[in-house]
């Protein structure tokens, strides 16, 4: 109800700004979200549908059990979620939880750490490169990955070492499993794009009310960031794709971006809460993401000091995902996804 009232208010007083921001959000979904996450989500769902994650888990059995205090198959889900993108981990864990394979306490614990932007999304949203040096997108992703590994160790501190299972696993891939995987990914993709577009209302309100400008001015006075980058950082806390609005490279910006990717922003957090329902400890989840953001920022800062210390800002090029790419392929993917979901619903009836 509150969101409806905010939408009506924004539409009445800031109509042009709202229309423009909704358009930009849709374009970001077509140019960034769908190309970078859809394929990886389908693969992630297919891996668990085929039970191949159990095989992957056996490869990492020793570190999974003795370092992270996880069952190997869950550690495989942890790795998959860090590669596939934000909602994938929660979706996979929800399926495993509903199948009775993990307890509610385990489900809540794992949701706190099976959470990452994924390399495709990070590099797609901010495809930044230092001339002749490592991709800064890779640095950001690696920082978030190491942060999650640290959180995984912390989460298992008071847990016992899981017993080793000798159960043989048969992996099967069928047409129905592929369709179910595509359908699961389609639901997640459409949900994500819908919420990102809906968050345009909050972005317009924050900008038009002057709140972003005031906060940015205060932050820019106490940090090396300029006002434009402060604006991008603040808006990224609400919806993470706004991170593409960073307009300059400074050594201080990369750790900030790593921290923002680690939190995911309010939009992604709401998606996780919608997927998990009341089965997750939300305070614990938020605490873990806050600690993860701190770790990601610190790790990224250390990496930048080691690998980028000799680079100067004038010789670097900070480039973001081009908005001029054709949106037709992404549009066709979404149309086919809607057709797939509709077909499945008719089959169920």
N, C-alpha and C positions, 0 to 999 in steps of 0.2 A: 504493500500500500504506500509506504514511504517513497519507494522508488518511482511509483506511478506519479505521485505528487511532484517529486523533483523533476521528472521528465516533462510534466505539464508546465511547471514553472519555467524551466529552461527553454522550452519551446515557445512560450509566450514572450519572454524578455530577451532571449539570445538565440533567436531562430536561425539566423544566417550562420552564426558560429557553430551551432549544433549540427546543422546540415553539412557544413564543411568538415567537421570532425568525424561525423559518421562515415562520410565518404572516404576520408583518410584511413579510418579504422578498417573499412571493408577492403581497401587496397592493400593495407598491411597484411590482412589475413590471406588474401590471394597471393601476394608476393613473398611472404615470409612463412606464415604459419602452415599453410597447406603443403608447400613444397618441402619444407624442412622437417615436418613432423609426421605427416600422413604415412609415408612409406615405412618409417621406423616403427610406428605404432602397429602397423599391420604385421610386420615381422615379429615384434615382441609378443603380440597376441598369438601368433601362429606357433611360436616357440613353446609357449605354455599349453596351448591346445594340443600340440603333438607330444607333450610331456618331455620334450628335448631339454628343458631347463634342468631336469633331474640328472641327465647325462652331463650337462655342463657343470652342475654342482659337484659331481663326483671328481672332476678334474681339480677343483679347488677345495677338496674335502678337508685337508689338514689346516690351512689357514682359516677356513670358514669355521671349523669347530673349535680350534684352540686359540685363535686370535680374536675372532669376532663373536664367538659363542652362538653361532647360527647353524642351523641345519644346512647342509650343502645346497639343497635345492632352493632354499630361501636366499642364500648368498648369490645364487645364479640370478634370481629375480632382482636382487640388489644391483648387480652389475648391469643387467638389462635396462633397469629403470634409469640408471645414470647415463646410458647411451641413447635411450629412446625419447626422453623428454618428460616434462612435468607430470601430466596426469597418468602416464603409463604405469608407474609404480603402484599408485593407489588403485587403479583399475585391476591390475593383475593380482594384487594382494586381496582385494575384495572378492575376486573369483575364488581364490584359494581358501579364503576364510569361509565363504558360503558353502564350499565343498567339505568343510569340517577338517581341513588339513592343518590348521593352526588355531590357537585359542584367541579369544578377544584381546587378552593382554599382549600376546605376540603380535597380533594385527596392529594394535595401537603403537607398539614399539617400532615395528618395521616401517610403518607409514612415515615416521619421523625422519627416516634416513633414506628411504627409497624415493628420492625426490631430487630431480636435477633438470636443468634446461636441456641438456644433451648437446653434443658437439655441432650437430646440423643447425639447431636453433640458434646457438651462440654465434657461430660464424655467419649464419644467414641474416641475423639481426644486426650484427656489428662485424662485418667482414673487414677488419682493420689489419693493416700490415705495416711493419717497419721496413723500410727499404733495405733489402739484403739480409734481413734478420728473421727470427722466428715469427710466425703469425701470432699476433696479439690475441686473436680469437682462441687459438690453441692454448695460450697461456691462461686465459680466463677460464676456459673449460677445465684445464688441468688443476687449477687452484680450487675450483668447486668440487672436483672429484676427490682430491686429497682431503679436503675439508669433510666430505661425507664419510670417507674412510676413517677419519679420526672420530667422527661422531658415532660410527658403527662400533668402534672399539669401546668408546665410553658407554654406549647403550648396553653392551654385553658385560660390563664390569661385574655386576652382582649376579650373573646367571651362571649356571653350571654348564660344563662342556657337554653338548648333545652326544648321544650315543651314535656310533657308526652303524648304518643300516646296510645290509647285504642283499636287500631286495632287488631283483632284476627288473629293469624297466624296459618296456617295449614302446618304442616311438613309432607313431603312425601318423601319416599325413594323407588326408582324404580331401575330396572336393568340398565336403560339408565343413571340414575344419578350416579350410581356406576361406570359405564364404562367411563363417562365423567370425573369423579373425578380421576380415574386411569390414563386416558389419559393426563389430565392436570398435574398430578404429574410426569408422564413419560417425558413430554416435559421439565418440569423444571429440572428434574434429569439429563437428557441427556445434556441439555444446561449447567448445572453447571459442570458436569464432563468434557465436551469439553473445557470450558474456563479454568478450572484448569489445564488440560493437556497443553493447549496453553501457559499458563503462565510459563511453564518450560523454555521457551526461555528467558524470562526476568531473571529468577533465575540463569540460566547458565551464562548469560552476567554479572550479578551483581557479581557472585562469581569469574568467570575467569578474569574479569577486575581488580579485587583487591579492588573494591569499598566497598564490605561488610567487608573485612578484615580491611581496614583503619578505617571505621566508627566504627566497633566493638571495635577496640583497643582504640579509643577515648572515647567511652561510658563506657568501662570497667574501665577506669581510674577514672571516676567521679561517678560511681555507684558500688554497691556491686556485680553486675553481672559479671560472668566470660566471656571470649571471645566467647565460644561456645554458651552460652545462648544469648549473644548479637547478634550473627549471626542469631539465630532462631527468635529473636524478629524483626530484620530488615526484614528478608525474610517473616515473617508473615504479615508485612504491605503490602506486594504485594499479597500474597496468604495465607489465614488463616490456611490451613492445615499444613503449615510449623511449626506451634506452637508445633507440636508433636516432634520437634527436640530439644526442651529444654532437657538438659541432667542432670540437678541437681536440688535439692530443696534448696531454700533459701527463707526466709520470704519475701524478696523483689520481688521474681519471681511471686508469685501469683497475687499481684495487677497489675503487668505488663501484665500478661496473661489475667486478667479480662478486662483491658483497650483494649488489642488487640482484644479480642472477641467482645467487644462493637463496635469497628470500623468495624470489618469484613474484613478489607484489601481491597486493590484496586480491586482485582478480583471480590469480591462480590459486591462492589460499582458499578462496570461496569455492572454487571448483573442487578442491580436495575435500573440503567439508561436506559438499553436496554428494560426493561419491561415497564417502565413508560414513555419513550420517552420525548417529550417536555412539558408534563403536570405537571412536578414537578419543583419546585424551587431548582436547584442543589446546589447553594451557601448556601441556608438555610439548606438543607439536610446535607451537609458536616459540617456546623457549629454545628448542633445538634449532629452529630456523634462524633465530637471532644469534645463537652461538655459532652456527654454521656460517653466517654472514661475516662475523668477526674473523673466524679462521680463514675464510676465503680471501678476505681483504689483506690479512697479514701475509698469507702464503703468496698471493699475487705480488705484493710489494717486495717480498724477498726475491722472487723470481725476476722481477723487473730490474732490481738492483744488480743482479748477477749477469743477466743476459742483455739488458738494454742500457747499462750504465754508460757505455761509450757512445750511444746514439744521441744525436741532437735533434730537437724538435723541428728545425727548419728542413732537415733532410728526410723527414718521415712523411708518409702519406696516410691520413686517417680517412678511410673510405667506408661508407655504409652501403648496405644492400640497396642496389639501384631501384628506384621506383618506376623506371621506364620499361621494366620487363613485361611481356604480354601476360595478361591475366586469364586468357582463354583456357589454357591447360588446367589451371586451378579451378576455374569455373566449371569446366566439364567434369572434373573429379567430384566436386560437390554435388552436381546434378546426378551423377551416377550413384553417389552415396545415398542420396535421398531416394532414388529409385530402388536401390538395394534394400534399404530399411522398409520402404513401403511394401515391397514384394514379400519380405519376411513376415511382416505383420499380417498380410493377407493369407499367407501360408499357415500361420498360427491359428487364425480364425477358422 
